[in-house]
Amino acid sequence: MPIGRLYKLAPAAVIGVMLAGVINTGTLALLPIYFESFSIGGGGTVRGWAASSFNGLQGGCPTESSADW
Amino acid sequence: MIAVLCAISGMAAMVIAIFGRSLGEVGVMMVLVVWGAGALTFFGLCVAHAIDRTPKGKIPQVMSGLLFIWAGGSIVGPLLSGIAMRGAGATGLFGLSGLLLILLALIMVWRVSARAAPEEHQQEDWSPILPTPLASVELDPRNPDREAET
């Protein structure tokens, strides 16, 4: 489906998924460099990734259950 | 709900951006948990929002379009984050994330006021499922548009 028609159908969803790509991929891709600035290195990156992903996964189900609020 | 998630996640990102060094590793991890709860869950809500407004026969086209847009964002994201980190150092990474999440929360509030959500009976049924390999999934053959044509 063309992006224009998709935008007319659900503009909030189109903006949301685009920014989801920008924010999540951008932040997680550069997380190792961020933790290097703390002099933590690879271990910190893994723990940081795990911390954010843990609640990203655990939070998914209740979040989507309450999405109709 | 998307606006609430983005606002909470955006504030968490701002806390990391501003106080990251003084929070230390453990503090950053704890705030990252809050950031993940918002930033890593709203994609699914956006997809559900689009599907609620989509005729049943058009769902695959809408899904492929949304994935295409998400992929475009995923290409631009690391580039923008790199520019932000080059410009503002470690603050730039979560600073950019926080600004974009707060901007998205404001856009969602604006959209809610511009167009009401579909009524409950217009929304698709859903149930939580675990990630499953495509090979073991049975595709739903129903397509009301195709049935009407034949």
Backbone of each chain as ProteinMPNN parsed JSONL, in Angstrom:
{"seq_chain_A": "MPIGRLYKLAPAAVIGVMLAGVINTGTLALLPIYFESFSIGGGGTVRGWAASSFNGLQGGCPTESSADW", "coords_chain_A": {"N_chain_A": [[0.849, -1.2, 0.0], [0.574, 2.232, -0.86], [2.507, 4.814, 0.784], [1.25, 7.268, 1.187], [-1.519, 6.651, 1.15], [-1.607, 4.986, 3.313], [-0.954, 6.773, 5.309], [-3.2, 8.406, 5.231], [-5.079, 6.618, 6.159], [-4.259, 5.852, 8.806], [-2.766, 8.095, 10.398], [-1.431, 8.55, 12.851], [-0.368, 6.06, 13.461], [1.449, 5.667, 11.37], [3.321, 7.735, 11.805], [4.104, 6.959, 14.336], [5.267, 4.322, 13.999], [7.4, 4.966, 12.358], [8.934, 6.668, 13.991], [9.401, 4.845, 16.014], [11.201, 3.12, 14.801], [13.33, 4.939, 14.351], [13.979, 5.83, 16.985], [14.318, 3.493, 18.634], [16.129, 1.771, 17.223], [18.198, 3.555, 16.724], [19.033, 4.343, 19.313], [19.669, 1.868, 20.601], [21.612, 0.917, 18.874], [23.788, 2.589, 19.274], [24.342, 2.249, 21.903], [26.608, 0.728, 22.902], [28.722, 2.586, 22.477], [27.904, 4.651, 24.082], [28.129, 3.458, 26.626], [30.843, 3.055, 26.661], [31.707, 5.594, 27.184], [31.288, 5.742, 29.869], [33.285, 4.232, 30.681], [32.674, 1.556, 30.996], [32.302, -0.412, 29.128], [31.905, -3.483, 27.184], [30.452, -5.295, 28.879], [28.755, -3.637, 30.327], [27.174, -2.676, 28.286], [25.785, -4.956, 27.5], [24.337, -5.5, 29.833], [22.837, -3.169, 29.99], [21.328, -3.329, 27.636], [19.93, -5.662, 28.185], [18.481, -4.818, 30.436], [16.761, -2.815, 29.391], [15.423, -4.3, 27.423], [14.214, -6.28, 28.94], [12.095, -5.042, 30.363], [10.825, -4.09, 28.164], [9.844, -6.401, 26.999], [8.419, -7.624, 29.118], [6.668, -5.605, 29.678], [5.075, -5.468, 27.477], [2.686, -7.097, 27.213], [0.786, -6.343, 29.37], [0.635, -3.652, 28.644], [-0.498, -3.689, 26.1], [-2.895, -4.846, 26.714], [-4.119, -2.809, 28.074], [-4.46, -0.93, 26.17], [-6.775, 0.04, 25.063], [-7.751, 1.963, 26.688]], "CA_chain_A": [[0.0, 0.0, 0.0], [1.402, 3.454, -0.888], [2.629, 5.454, 2.098], [0.248, 8.328, 1.273], [-2.807, 6.044, 1.523], [-1.425, 4.485, 4.676], [-0.995, 7.952, 6.19], [-4.597, 8.852, 5.328], [-5.803, 5.6, 6.939], [-3.884, 5.928, 10.229], [-1.567, 8.949, 10.46], [-0.693, 8.381, 14.112], [0.384, 4.803, 13.378], [2.585, 5.859, 10.452], [4.331, 8.544, 12.51], [4.582, 6.152, 15.469], [6.192, 3.245, 13.616], [8.635, 5.568, 11.839], [9.746, 7.113, 15.131], [9.838, 3.641, 16.738], [12.432, 2.702, 14.126], [14.392, 5.926, 14.579], [14.378, 5.913, 18.4], [14.8, 2.226, 19.202], [17.338, 1.308, 16.55], [19.253, 4.554, 16.914], [19.549, 4.311, 20.684], [20.292, 0.58, 20.921], [22.813, 0.732, 18.051], [24.917, 3.356, 19.812], [24.491, 1.979, 23.338], [27.996, 0.39, 23.263], [29.567, 3.79, 22.527], [27.475, 5.387, 25.281], [28.707, 2.833, 27.817], [32.293, 3.293, 26.617], [31.964, 6.893, 27.808], [31.308, 5.471, 31.303], [34.393, 3.279, 30.862], [32.091, 0.28, 31.436], [32.633, -1.364, 28.072], [30.933, -4.438, 26.65], [29.572, -5.85, 29.907], [27.719, -2.641, 30.63], [26.256, -2.626, 27.145], [24.907, -6.138, 27.565], [23.401, -5.329, 30.954], [21.914, -2.09, 29.607], [20.427, -3.868, 26.626], [19.049, -6.616, 28.877], [17.568, -4.076, 31.313], [15.707, -2.171, 28.598], [14.633, -5.315, 26.733], [13.412, -7.014, 29.917], [10.808, -4.379, 30.577], [10.165, -4.0, 26.863], [9.096, -7.651, 26.782], [7.457, -7.83, 30.2], [5.646, -4.549, 29.641], [4.276, -5.544, 26.249], [1.354, -7.689, 27.356], [-0.143, -5.446, 30.079], [0.463, -2.411, 27.901], [-1.442, -3.872, 25.009], [-4.214, -5.106, 27.303], [-4.719, -1.552, 28.511], [-4.34, 0.036, 25.079], [-8.075, 0.599, 24.698], [-8.166, 2.997, 27.65]], "C_chain_A": [[0.884, 1.25, 0.0], [1.384, 4.173, 0.47], [1.585, 6.558, 2.282], [-1.106, 7.786, 1.729], [-2.757, 5.523, 2.954], [-1.531, 5.637, 5.681], [-2.427, 8.447, 6.354], [-5.401, 7.907, 6.221], [-5.526, 5.757, 8.436], [-2.62, 6.77, 10.381], [-0.749, 8.747, 11.724], [0.165, 7.117, 14.065], [1.609, 4.96, 12.488], [3.703, 6.652, 11.141], [4.962, 7.717, 13.637], [5.574, 5.09, 15.061], [7.497, 3.822, 13.06], [9.545, 5.996, 13.007], [10.188, 5.93, 15.999], [11.134, 3.129, 16.13], [13.59, 3.626, 14.439], [14.914, 5.826, 16.019], [15.013, 4.602, 18.867], [16.095, 1.778, 18.543], [18.49, 2.269, 16.789], [19.869, 4.464, 18.288], [20.293, 3.004, 20.964], [21.569, 0.35, 20.102], [24.021, 1.443, 18.659], [25.103, 3.166, 21.318], [25.922, 1.568, 23.719], [28.891, 1.618, 23.375], [29.214, 4.62, 23.757], [28.135, 4.796, 26.524], [30.228, 2.921, 27.823], [32.622, 4.612, 27.303], [31.93, 6.789, 29.334], [32.505, 4.619, 31.686], [33.878, 1.948, 31.403], [32.39, -0.802, 30.406], [31.521, -2.337, 27.754], [29.969, -4.992, 27.672], [28.43, -4.915, 30.257], [26.694, -2.558, 29.52], [25.264, -3.775, 27.209], [23.885, -5.974, 28.671], [22.377, -4.237, 30.637], [20.873, -2.563, 28.619], [19.415, -4.808, 27.295], [18.031, -5.879, 29.736], [16.428, -3.459, 30.515], [14.82, -3.211, 27.929], [13.727, -6.064, 27.695], [12.059, -6.339, 30.089], [10.075, -4.156, 29.272], [9.329, -5.233, 26.591], [8.027, -7.844, 27.843], [6.313, -6.817, 30.133], [4.702, -4.676, 28.471], [2.856, -5.999, 26.464], [0.397, -6.784, 28.147], [-0.39, -4.14, 29.339], [-0.592, -2.584, 26.831], [-2.825, -4.239, 25.516], [-4.914, -3.79, 27.65], [-4.739, -0.508, 27.403], [-5.664, 0.682, 24.714], [-8.571, 1.647, 25.688], [-8.332, 4.321, 26.942]], "O_chain_A": [[1.84, 1.327, 0.772], [0.39, 4.142, 1.196], [1.089, 6.767, 3.389], [-1.763, 8.379, 2.584], [-3.732, 5.608, 3.701], [-2.118, 5.495, 6.753], [-2.835, 8.854, 7.441], [-6.293, 8.341, 6.95], [-6.458, 5.79, 9.239], [-1.522, 6.223, 10.483], [0.482, 8.769, 11.683], [1.289, 7.104, 14.567], [2.683, 4.449, 12.808], [4.875, 6.285, 11.067], [6.171, 7.761, 13.863], [6.621, 4.951, 15.694], [8.568, 3.249, 13.259], [10.747, 5.728, 13.012], [11.231, 5.999, 16.649], [12.058, 2.75, 16.849], [14.692, 3.176, 14.752], [16.121, 5.749, 16.249], [16.11, 4.601, 19.425], [17.057, 1.442, 19.233], [19.622, 1.848, 17.026], [21.092, 4.502, 18.426], [21.404, 3.018, 21.494], [22.494, -0.32, 20.561], [25.146, 0.952, 18.566], [25.925, 3.844, 21.935], [26.418, 2.009, 24.756], [29.732, 1.688, 24.271], [30.085, 5.213, 24.395], [28.639, 5.53, 27.374], [30.842, 2.865, 28.888], [33.674, 4.749, 27.928], [32.481, 7.648, 30.023], [32.718, 4.318, 32.86], [34.564, 1.286, 32.181], [32.69, -1.945, 30.75], [30.348, -2.069, 28.012], [28.784, -5.148, 27.378], [27.293, -5.341, 30.458], [25.5, -2.392, 29.768], [24.064, -3.594, 27.001], [22.706, -6.271, 28.482], [21.199, -4.363, 30.971], [19.69, -2.246, 28.74], [18.217, -4.76, 27.015], [16.859, -6.254, 29.774], [15.265, -3.562, 30.905], [13.603, -3.039, 27.868], [12.612, -6.445, 27.338], [11.012, -6.977, 29.975], [8.849, -4.043, 29.255], [8.239, -5.141, 26.025], [6.883, -8.179, 27.536], [5.169, -7.112, 30.476], [3.636, -4.061, 28.465], [1.918, -5.377, 25.967], [-0.692, -6.48, 27.661], [-1.487, -3.584, 29.396], [-1.472, -1.739, 26.667], [-3.822, -3.981, 24.842], [-6.134, -3.67, 27.537], [-5.004, 0.666, 27.66], [-5.682, 1.758, 24.116], [-9.681, 2.16, 25.549], [-8.677, 5.32, 27.573]]}, "seq_chain_B": "MIAVLCAISGMAAMVIAIFGRSLGEVGVMMVLVVWGAGALTFFGLCVAHAIDRTPKGKIPQVMSGLLFIWAGGSIVGPLLSGIAMRGAGATGLFGLSGLLLILLALIMVWRVSARAAPEEHQQEDWSPILPTPLASVELDPRNPDREAET", "coords_chain_B": {"N_chain_B": [[-2.845, 5.918, 25.172], [-0.423, 5.358, 23.851], [0.664, 7.894, 23.904], [1.034, 8.269, 26.655], [2.906, 6.252, 27.27], [5.043, 7.108, 25.661], [5.576, 9.593, 26.812], [6.405, 8.9, 29.435], [8.618, 7.294, 28.849], [10.144, 9.112, 27.414], [10.736, 10.994, 29.391], [12.285, 9.399, 31.055], [14.452, 8.944, 29.347], [15.42, 11.55, 29.187], [16.227, 11.933, 31.818], [18.372, 10.144, 31.932], [19.989, 11.349, 30.007], [20.581, 13.853, 31.162], [21.35, 13.387, 33.85], [23.003, 11.201, 33.674], [25.788, 10.59, 34.163], [26.084, 11.145, 36.898], [24.293, 9.341, 37.941], [25.473, 6.881, 37.673], [26.446, 3.449, 36.821], [24.557, 1.502, 37.763], [22.34, 3.077, 38.356], [21.749, 4.132, 35.81], [21.052, 1.762, 34.51], [18.691, 1.119, 35.892], [17.006, 3.233, 35.185], [16.979, 2.772, 32.509], [15.389, 0.52, 32.372], [12.851, 1.592, 32.753], [12.779, 3.236, 30.517], [12.839, 1.272, 28.492], [10.386, 0.012, 28.915], [8.574, 1.798, 27.88], [9.574, 2.732, 25.329], [10.103, 0.417, 23.864], [7.722, -0.828, 23.527], [5.717, 0.591, 22.222], [5.601, 0.313, 19.469], [4.091, -1.98, 18.791], [1.593, -1.139, 19.662], [1.074, 0.955, 17.913], [0.858, -0.437, 15.503], [-1.403, -2.0, 16.102], [-3.265, 0.044, 16.331], [-3.368, 0.974, 13.691], [-4.369, -1.326, 12.434], [-6.899, -1.525, 13.541], [-8.218, 0.388, 12.095], [-8.281, -0.594, 9.584], [-9.696, -2.21, 6.7], [-10.59, -5.707, 6.706], [-9.515, -7.271, 4.546], [-7.326, -5.84, 3.727], [-5.276, -5.979, 5.499], [-2.681, -7.368, 5.262], [-1.369, -5.717, 3.329], [-1.283, -3.258, 4.679], [0.261, -3.962, 6.905], [2.699, -4.645, 5.651], [3.366, -2.176, 4.595], [3.669, -0.655, 6.951], [5.85, -1.969, 8.117], [7.771, -1.382, 6.217], [7.999, 1.386, 6.524], [8.897, 1.449, 9.169], [11.353, 0.209, 8.813], [12.625, 2.123, 7.252], [12.82, 4.174, 9.156], [14.543, 2.865, 10.882], [16.883, 2.884, 9.448], [17.507, 5.576, 9.323], [17.67, 6.219, 12.033], [20.145, 5.326, 13.536], [21.963, 6.976, 12.183], [21.094, 9.59, 12.804], [21.347, 9.463, 15.589], [24.094, 9.138, 15.789], [24.964, 11.62, 14.8], [23.881, 13.242, 16.781], [25.324, 12.343, 19.019], [27.879, 13.035, 18.253], [27.639, 15.768, 18.25], [26.746, 16.46, 20.858], [27.968, 14.797, 22.625], [27.919, 12.16, 25.107], [25.508, 12.876, 26.218], [23.935, 13.438, 24.052], [22.851, 11.087, 22.881], [20.723, 9.881, 24.509], [19.422, 12.247, 24.883], [18.463, 12.988, 22.347], [16.749, 10.811, 21.93], [14.936, 11.217, 24.043], [13.845, 13.739, 23.351], [12.592, 13.107, 20.886], [10.741, 11.185, 21.737], [9.108, 12.679, 23.465], [8.158, 14.516, 21.631], [6.709, 12.749, 20.011], [4.76, 11.929, 21.855], [3.341, 14.325, 22.113], [2.406, 14.591, 19.478], [0.68, 12.382, 19.397], [-1.255, 13.119, 21.281], [-2.308, 15.297, 19.935], [-3.358, 13.974, 17.652], [-5.304, 12.334, 18.813], [-7.103, 14.245, 19.667], [-7.839, 15.22, 17.217], [-9.037, 13.117, 15.754], [-11.336, 10.703, 16.724], [-10.889, 7.551, 18.477], [-11.596, 4.28, 17.007], [-14.819, 2.721, 17.58], [-15.456, 0.135, 20.079], [-16.649, -2.162, 18.969], [-15.839, -1.977, 16.355], [-13.219, -2.606, 16.383], [-10.481, -4.913, 15.888], [-10.396, -8.305, 17.081], [-8.073, -9.594, 19.489], [-5.327, -11.544, 20.718], [-2.786, -12.391, 23.081], [0.257, -13.731, 21.832], [3.052, -15.98, 21.693], [6.289, -15.307, 20.238], [6.589, -16.939, 17.15], [8.019, -19.353, 14.954], [7.746, -18.799, 11.437], [7.276, -20.993, 9.824], [5.8, -22.788, 11.341], [3.333, -21.691, 11.607], [-0.114, -21.452, 10.934], [-1.633, -20.013, 8.231], [-4.299, -17.674, 8.129], [-6.948, -18.299, 6.068], [-9.097, -16.7, 5.474], [-10.616, -14.051, 3.714], [-12.569, -11.506, 3.334], [-12.948, -9.703, 1.204], [-11.869, -11.018, -1.043], [-13.521, -13.26, -1.087], [-15.939, -12.067, -1.714], [-15.448, -11.274, -4.315], [-15.277, -13.701, -5.716]], "CA_chain_B": [[-1.878, 5.01, 25.797], [0.886, 5.57, 23.205], [1.172, 9.18, 24.393], [1.493, 8.079, 28.044], [4.151, 5.472, 27.202], [6.117, 7.942, 25.097], [5.926, 10.646, 27.773], [7.184, 8.285, 30.521], [9.889, 6.866, 28.289], [10.88, 10.331, 27.06], [11.273, 11.582, 30.622], [13.379, 8.514, 31.494], [15.606, 9.227, 28.485], [15.96, 12.859, 29.579], [16.931, 11.745, 33.099], [19.674, 9.533, 31.61], [20.799, 12.332, 29.274], [21.028, 14.967, 32.01], [21.997, 12.934, 35.09], [23.606, 9.897, 33.414], [27.089, 10.373, 34.817], [25.951, 11.118, 38.363], [23.521, 8.155, 38.333], [26.345, 5.701, 37.669], [25.998, 2.332, 35.987], [23.332, 0.874, 38.28], [21.253, 4.051, 38.184], [21.389, 4.177, 34.38], [20.338, 0.5, 34.212], [17.33, 1.181, 36.44], [16.202, 4.15, 34.368], [16.833, 2.102, 31.202], [14.236, -0.384, 32.493], [11.661, 2.432, 32.523], [12.841, 3.637, 29.108], [12.469, 0.109, 27.673], [8.956, -0.272, 29.067], [7.807, 2.667, 26.977], [10.083, 2.853, 23.957], [10.131, -0.854, 23.139], [6.387, -1.44, 23.437], [4.689, 1.357, 21.516], [5.493, -0.115, 18.064], [2.943, -2.894, 18.701], [0.354, -0.365, 19.816], [0.865, 1.71, 16.664], [0.374, -1.413, 14.517], [-2.786, -2.324, 16.472], [-4.063, 1.231, 16.015], [-3.585, 0.971, 12.233], [-5.2, -2.484, 12.063], [-8.277, -1.205, 13.926], [-8.815, 1.262, 11.082], [-8.045, -1.212, 8.276], [-10.607, -3.288, 6.298], [-9.925, -7.005, 6.948], [-8.766, -7.756, 3.391], [-6.155, -4.979, 3.445], [-4.319, -6.048, 6.617], [-1.288, -7.648, 4.844], [-0.781, -4.54, 2.68], [-0.992, -2.251, 5.707], [1.392, -4.448, 7.705], [3.95, -4.522, 4.891], [3.669, -0.744, 4.52], [4.182, -0.2, 8.254], [7.208, -2.509, 8.287], [8.645, -0.621, 5.315], [8.245, 2.69, 7.157], [9.738, 1.186, 10.349], [12.707, -0.061, 8.316], [13.183, 3.428, 6.874], [13.198, 4.829, 10.411], [15.705, 2.155, 11.443], [18.074, 3.307, 8.702], [17.804, 6.974, 9.679], [17.901, 6.332, 13.478], [21.554, 5.338, 13.953], [22.646, 8.147, 11.613], [20.728, 10.752, 13.627], [21.949, 9.299, 16.925], [25.522, 9.412, 15.625], [25.137, 13.08, 14.69], [23.589, 13.812, 18.111], [26.448, 12.037, 19.924], [29.043, 13.829, 17.841], [27.395, 17.168, 18.626], [26.522, 16.709, 22.293], [28.63, 13.773, 23.437], [27.061, 11.094, 25.656], [24.175, 13.449, 26.46], [23.188, 13.51, 22.795], [22.148, 9.849, 22.532], [19.416, 9.82, 25.171], [18.773, 13.544, 24.685], [17.692, 12.89, 21.094], [15.675, 9.85, 22.177], [13.944, 11.88, 24.897], [13.15, 14.787, 22.583], [11.706, 12.47, 19.898], [9.627, 10.527, 22.437], [8.196, 13.72, 23.947], [7.503, 15.017, 20.413], [5.72, 11.734, 19.612], [3.65, 12.012, 22.815], [2.548, 15.511, 21.749], [1.713, 14.273, 18.225], [-0.411, 11.449, 19.717], [-2.315, 13.915, 21.929], [-2.928, 16.073, 18.851], [-4.138, 13.068, 16.801], [-6.496, 11.903, 19.567], [-8.076, 15.349, 19.66], [-8.282, 15.452, 15.835], [-9.91, 12.027, 15.297], [-11.603, 9.778, 17.832], [-10.537, 6.137, 18.257], [-12.746, 3.486, 16.562], [-15.627, 2.104, 18.644], [-14.936, -1.178, 20.436], [-17.135, -3.208, 18.065], [-15.131, -1.836, 15.069], [-11.822, -3.023, 16.55], [-10.181, -6.333, 15.68], [-10.099, -9.112, 18.272], [-6.657, -9.915, 19.581], [-4.91, -12.344, 21.874], [-1.316, -12.409, 23.129], [0.906, -14.973, 21.389], [4.513, -15.986, 21.777], [6.918, -15.291, 18.91], [6.553, -18.297, 16.605], [8.614, -19.433, 13.614], [6.717, -18.683, 10.387], [6.993, -22.308, 9.248], [4.84, -23.532, 12.147], [2.095, -20.913, 11.717], [-1.104, -21.703, 9.898], [-2.156, -18.734, 7.784], [-5.764, -17.591, 8.103], [-7.299, -18.152, 4.65], [-10.28, -15.86, 5.255], [-10.435, -12.718, 3.167], [-13.926, -11.187, 2.895], [-12.94, -9.028, -0.111], [-11.633, -12.034, -2.06], [-14.724, -14.099, -1.137], [-16.979, -11.309, -2.406], [-15.114, -11.245, -5.752], [-15.465, -15.009, -6.363]], "C_chain_B": [[-0.472, 5.192, 25.196], [1.514, 6.854, 23.74], [1.733, 9.035, 25.805], [2.826, 7.343, 28.058], [5.309, 6.331, 26.727], [6.55, 9.012, 26.087], [6.797, 10.074, 28.894], [8.584, 7.924, 30.024], [10.773, 8.066, 27.937], [11.499, 10.977, 28.286], [12.434, 10.734, 31.157], [14.639, 8.782, 30.67], [16.257, 10.56, 28.861], [16.738, 12.765, 30.896], [18.316, 11.145, 32.838], [20.581, 10.559, 30.931], [21.391, 13.375, 30.215], [21.854, 14.467, 33.207], [22.776, 11.633, 34.919], [24.877, 9.634, 34.187], [26.939, 10.288, 36.332], [25.134, 9.918, 38.836], [24.413, 6.931, 38.457], [25.721, 4.56, 36.888], [24.661, 1.76, 36.452], [22.136, 1.805, 38.09], [20.788, 4.117, 36.743], [20.61, 2.919, 33.995], [18.895, 0.587, 34.681], [16.449, 2.11, 35.626], [15.994, 3.561, 32.968], [15.652, 1.126, 31.208], [12.946, 0.397, 32.202], [11.614, 2.859, 31.049], [12.363, 2.492, 28.208], [10.988, -0.185, 27.736], [8.125, 0.588, 28.131], [8.266, 2.553, 25.542], [10.007, 1.549, 23.173], [8.751, -1.494, 23.015], [5.426, -0.663, 22.544], [4.584, 1.003, 20.028], [4.252, -1.007, 17.878], [1.618, -2.162, 18.81], [0.031, 0.418, 18.547], [0.316, 0.773, 15.581], [-1.09, -1.75, 14.807], [-3.726, -1.175, 16.124], [-4.38, 1.272, 14.516], [-4.532, -0.154, 11.827], [-6.664, -2.233, 12.432], [-8.986, -0.36, 12.873], [-8.749, 0.649, 9.679], [-9.142, -2.228, 7.942], [-9.866, -4.62, 6.335], [-9.046, -7.462, 5.781], [-7.5, -6.986, 3.095], [-5.075, -5.108, 4.518], [-2.893, -6.386, 6.153], [-0.619, -6.445, 4.166], [-0.399, -3.476, 3.701], [0.214, -2.679, 6.539], [2.712, -4.288, 6.957], [4.351, -3.055, 4.762], [4.259, -0.23, 5.822], [5.599, -0.713, 8.502], [8.21, -1.769, 7.413], [9.006, 0.729, 5.948], [9.154, 2.517, 8.38], [11.188, 0.949, 9.914], [13.396, 1.23, 7.885], [13.662, 4.189, 8.103], [14.434, 4.195, 11.018], [16.997, 2.508, 10.715], [18.503, 4.696, 9.164], [18.25, 7.085, 11.151], [19.356, 6.354, 13.9], [22.334, 6.533, 13.389], [22.373, 9.388, 12.463], [21.366, 10.675, 15.012], [23.449, 9.577, 16.878], [25.798, 10.9, 15.549], [24.929, 13.732, 16.057], [24.744, 13.557, 19.075], [27.689, 12.823, 19.564], [28.885, 15.274, 18.309], [27.374, 17.388, 20.132], [27.159, 15.658, 23.184], [27.638, 12.739, 23.943], [25.645, 11.592, 25.916], [23.298, 13.363, 25.216], [22.352, 12.276, 22.499], [20.762, 9.809, 23.171], [18.695, 11.164, 25.106], [17.906, 13.526, 23.439], [16.495, 11.962, 21.281], [14.559, 10.499, 22.995], [13.143, 12.919, 24.143], [12.156, 14.169, 21.606], [10.51, 11.807, 20.572], [8.619, 11.555, 22.951], [7.444, 14.338, 22.753], [6.408, 14.045, 19.969], [4.512, 11.751, 20.555], [2.739, 13.195, 22.457], [1.762, 15.257, 20.459], [0.513, 13.362, 18.506], [-1.57, 12.192, 20.387], [-3.064, 14.723, 20.871], [-3.821, 15.175, 17.986], [-5.411, 12.602, 17.508], [-7.55, 13.002, 19.555], [-8.608, 15.598, 18.253], [-9.256, 14.383, 15.358], [-10.074, 11.008, 16.418], [-11.182, 8.357, 17.465], [-11.775, 5.375, 17.771], [-13.5, 2.907, 17.765], [-15.12, 0.678, 18.9], [-15.391, -2.263, 19.451], [-16.462, -3.127, 16.687], [-13.697, -2.371, 15.157], [-11.671, -4.525, 16.344], [-9.99, -7.033, 17.021], [-8.604, -9.402, 18.302], [-6.423, -10.834, 20.768], [-3.392, -12.391, 21.88], [-0.772, -13.752, 22.648], [2.409, -14.849, 21.58], [5.08, -15.88, 20.371], [7.044, -16.713, 18.377], [7.249, -18.307, 15.252], [7.513, -19.482, 12.547], [6.306, -20.048, 9.858], [5.927, -23.066, 10.032], [3.506, -22.797, 12.292], [1.157, -21.286, 10.579], [-1.717, -20.36, 9.511], [-3.673, -18.781, 7.744], [-6.205, -17.356, 6.666], [-8.45, -17.184, 4.393], [-9.889, -14.5, 4.689], [-11.783, -12.298, 2.587], [-13.971, -10.535, 1.514], [-12.797, -10.046, -1.226], [-12.869, -12.933, -2.213], [-15.844, -13.395, -1.881], [-16.739, -11.294, -3.908], [-15.477, -12.56, -6.439], [-16.907, -15.497, -6.296]], "O_chain_B": [[0.529, 5.184, 25.912], [2.716, 6.915, 23.998], [2.777, 9.604, 26.124], [3.759, 7.741, 28.755], [6.401, 6.302, 27.293], [7.737, 9.315, 26.201], [7.805, 10.675, 29.268], [9.589, 8.205, 30.677], [11.987, 8.039, 28.137], [12.635, 11.45, 28.245], [13.43, 11.266, 31.647], [15.745, 8.841, 31.206], [17.481, 10.687, 28.857], [17.763, 13.423, 31.074], [19.307, 11.567, 33.433], [21.773, 10.642, 31.225], [22.559, 13.741, 30.087], [22.899, 15.028, 33.538], [23.173, 11.021, 35.91], [25.031, 8.577, 34.798], [27.585, 9.464, 36.978], [25.252, 9.508, 39.991], [24.138, 6.04, 39.26], [24.615, 4.68, 36.362], [23.748, 1.556, 35.651], [21.052, 1.365, 37.709], [19.588, 4.152, 36.471], [19.632, 2.99, 33.251], [17.979, 0.181, 33.966], [15.276, 1.815, 35.4], [14.976, 3.812, 32.322], [14.997, 0.926, 30.185], [12.064, -0.087, 31.492], [10.557, 2.846, 30.419], [11.583, 2.707, 27.281], [10.387, -0.584, 26.738], [7.084, 0.149, 27.642], [7.464, 2.309, 24.641], [9.862, 1.568, 21.951], [8.623, -2.584, 22.458], [4.401, -1.214, 22.141], [3.593, 1.348, 19.385], [3.472, -0.82, 16.944], [0.643, -2.51, 18.143], [-1.13, 0.533, 18.153], [-0.586, 1.149, 14.832], [-1.918, -1.785, 13.897], [-4.85, -1.399, 15.675], [-5.507, 1.566, 14.119], [-5.399, 0.039, 10.975], [-7.568, -2.673, 11.722], [-10.212, -0.388, 12.772], [-9.117, 1.298, 8.7], [-9.497, -3.036, 8.801], [-8.673, -4.681, 6.039], [-7.952, -7.982, 6.0], [-6.679, -7.431, 2.293], [-4.06, -4.414, 4.452], [-1.956, -5.736, 6.616], [0.56, -6.18, 4.399], [0.667, -2.868, 3.609], [1.085, -1.865, 6.844], [3.714, -3.859, 7.529], [5.536, -2.726, 4.813], [5.226, 0.532, 5.816], [6.446, 0.009, 9.028], [9.355, -1.553, 7.811], [10.16, 1.157, 5.913], [10.06, 3.318, 8.609], [12.126, 1.422, 10.556], [14.59, 1.416, 8.117], [14.747, 4.77, 8.11], [15.274, 4.883, 11.597], [18.08, 2.44, 11.296], [19.687, 4.963, 9.371], [19.088, 7.921, 11.489], [19.783, 7.301, 14.56], [23.251, 7.04, 14.034], [23.289, 10.139, 12.799], [21.858, 11.67, 15.542], [24.01, 10.17, 17.799], [26.749, 11.393, 16.155], [25.667, 14.633, 16.453], [25.11, 14.436, 19.856], [28.458, 13.231, 20.434], [29.852, 15.921, 18.71], [27.913, 18.377, 20.629], [26.906, 15.638, 24.388], [26.631, 12.468, 23.289], [24.689, 10.819, 25.844], [22.078, 13.233, 25.31], [21.265, 12.387, 21.932], [19.751, 9.716, 22.474], [17.474, 11.213, 25.259], [16.763, 13.984, 23.458], [15.381, 12.268, 20.856], [13.38, 10.348, 22.677], [11.92, 12.986, 24.268], [11.02, 14.629, 21.496], [9.396, 11.855, 20.052], [7.411, 11.328, 22.881], [6.255, 14.642, 22.848], [5.313, 14.465, 19.595], [3.374, 11.606, 20.11], [1.514, 13.075, 22.496], [0.601, 15.652, 20.346], [-0.553, 13.547, 17.92], [-2.734, 11.922, 20.091], [-4.29, 14.823, 20.903], [-4.928, 15.576, 17.626], [-6.467, 12.488, 16.886], [-8.744, 12.726, 19.445], [-9.707, 16.13, 18.098], [-10.203, 14.692, 14.634], [-9.098, 10.516, 16.983], [-11.126, 8.003, 16.288], [-12.895, 5.775, 18.087], [-12.917, 2.64, 18.816], [-14.445, 0.089, 18.056], [-14.626, -3.172, 19.13], [-16.505, -4.094, 15.927], [-13.039, -2.565, 14.135], [-12.595, -5.302, 16.587], [-9.49, -6.44, 17.977], [-7.951, -9.448, 17.26], [-7.226, -10.889, 21.7], [-2.767, -12.426, 20.82], [-1.295, -14.8, 23.025], [2.958, -13.748, 21.623], [4.439, -16.307, 19.41], [7.548, -17.595, 19.073], [7.09, -17.366, 14.475], [6.482, -20.128, 12.735], [5.151, -20.258, 9.486], [5.221, -23.899, 9.463], [2.636, -23.25, 13.036], [1.567, -21.418, 9.426], [-2.256, -19.651, 10.361], [-4.264, -19.795, 7.374], [-5.876, -16.319, 6.089], [-8.756, -16.874, 3.241], [-8.93, -13.881, 5.15], [-12.116, -12.686, 1.468], [-14.899, -10.769, 0.74], [-13.497, -9.972, -2.235], [-13.224, -13.321, -3.326], [-16.614, -14.034, -2.597], [-17.687, -11.299, -4.692], [-15.924, -12.565, -7.585], [-17.217, -16.578, -6.797]]}, "name": "protein", "num_of_chains": 2, "seq": "MPIGRLYKLAPAAVIGVMLAGVINTGTLALLPIYFESFSIGGGGTVRGWAASSFNGLQGGCPTESSADWMIAVLCAISGMAAMVIAIFGRSLGEVGVMMVLVVWGAGALTFFGLCVAHAIDRTPKGKIPQVMSGLLFIWAGGSIVGPLLSGIAMRGAGATGLFGLSGLLLILLALIMVWRVSARAAPEEHQQEDWSPILPTPLASVELDPRNPDREAET"}
